[in-house]
Amino acid sequence: KTDTVKELQKDIRQLKKSIEILETEIMVMEEHKTALEEELGNPSVFSDVDKLAQKTQKFQQIENEIAKKTNEWEDCATQLGDKEKQLENQNA
């Protein structure tokens, strides 16, 4: 039982750390996305087909990466909830 509790505590710490890292990564990507949105609205970019295509591609890549990281975050959050319940049951 003690080993299980220690394993659960270790897993919980790792998941919390992963969640923290993912939240930071998502926040940074959201800032890049916002900056790109502003650039896409700039007439000099909007009127330059090559620049527009390049910025649009970057924007889509960031959106995809945000979605991927958000899914990872959701998975970690679900796992964390499960592990915390398991730990509660072990301590009961």
PLY file of the C-alpha trace (Angstrom):
ply
format ascii 1.0
element vertex 92
property float x
property float y
property float z
element edge 91
property int vertex1
property int vertex2
end_header
0.00 0.00 0.00
2.84 2.42 0.86
4.52 1.80 -2.51
1.25 2.51 -4.29
0.80 5.76 -2.37
4.39 6.82 -3.19
3.88 5.95 -6.86
0.63 7.91 -6.98
2.25 10.92 -5.29
5.13 10.76 -7.79
2.69 10.50 -10.72
0.68 13.44 -9.36
3.82 15.59 -9.06
4.86 14.72 -12.61
1.40 15.44 -14.00
1.22 18.80 -12.19
4.63 19.70 -13.64
3.52 18.64 -17.14
0.35 20.71 -16.80
2.35 23.74 -15.69
4.75 23.38 -18.65
1.88 22.92 -21.11
0.06 25.98 -19.74
3.19 28.07 -20.24
3.70 26.74 -23.78
0.06 27.40 -24.68
0.25 30.93 -23.26
3.37 31.71 -25.33
1.76 30.29 -28.48
-1.40 32.32 -27.84
0.78 35.46 -27.68
2.43 34.52 -31.00
-1.00 33.89 -32.49
-2.22 37.30 -31.37
0.88 38.96 -32.86
0.31 37.12 -36.14
-3.35 38.19 -36.17
-2.20 41.78 -35.89
0.34 41.28 -38.70
-2.32 39.68 -40.90
-4.45 42.80 -40.42
-1.58 45.06 -41.48
-2.23 46.49 -44.98
1.41 45.98 -46.02
1.13 42.25 -45.27
-2.40 41.96 -46.57
-1.44 43.49 -49.92
1.67 41.28 -50.34
0.47 37.86 -51.51
3.70 36.07 -50.52
3.83 37.64 -47.06
0.14 36.95 -46.55
0.55 33.29 -47.52
3.59 32.92 -45.25
1.91 34.57 -42.27
-1.32 32.62 -42.85
0.62 29.35 -42.91
2.42 30.28 -39.66
-0.92 31.23 -38.11
-2.44 27.87 -39.04
0.61 26.01 -37.70
0.33 27.83 -34.38
-3.41 27.15 -34.20
-2.75 23.44 -34.81
0.01 23.39 -32.20
-2.24 25.13 -29.66
-4.96 22.54 -30.30
-2.43 19.72 -29.87
-1.03 21.17 -26.63
-4.54 21.83 -25.33
-5.44 18.17 -25.94
-2.27 17.12 -24.10
-3.22 19.45 -21.24
-6.73 17.96 -21.08
-5.28 14.42 -21.01
-2.91 15.35 -18.18
-5.71 17.06 -16.25
-7.91 13.97 -16.58
-5.07 11.70 -15.49
-4.34 14.01 -12.57
-7.95 13.86 -11.42
-7.90 10.06 -11.67
-4.62 9.76 -9.74
-5.85 12.11 -7.01
-9.00 10.01 -6.61
-6.89 6.86 -6.41
-4.69 8.48 -3.78
-7.77 9.53 -1.79
-9.04 5.95 -1.91
-5.64 4.63 -0.77
-5.62 7.04 2.17
-9.22 6.29 3.14
0 1
1 2
2 3
3 4
4 5
5 6
6 7
7 8
8 9
9 10
10 11
11 12
12 13
13 14
14 15
15 16
16 17
17 18
18 19
19 20
20 21
21 22
22 23
23 24
24 25
25 26
26 27
27 28
28 29
29 30
30 31
31 32
32 33
33 34
34 35
35 36
36 37
37 38
38 39
39 40
40 41
41 42
42 43
43 44
44 45
45 46
46 47
47 48
48 49
49 50
50 51
51 52
52 53
53 54
54 55
55 56
56 57
57 58
58 59
59 60
60 61
61 62
62 63
63 64
64 65
65 66
66 67
67 68
68 69
69 70
70 71
71 72
72 73
73 74
74 75
75 76
76 77
77 78
78 79
79 80
80 81
81 82
82 83
83 84
84 85
85 86
86 87
87 88
88 89
89 90
90 91
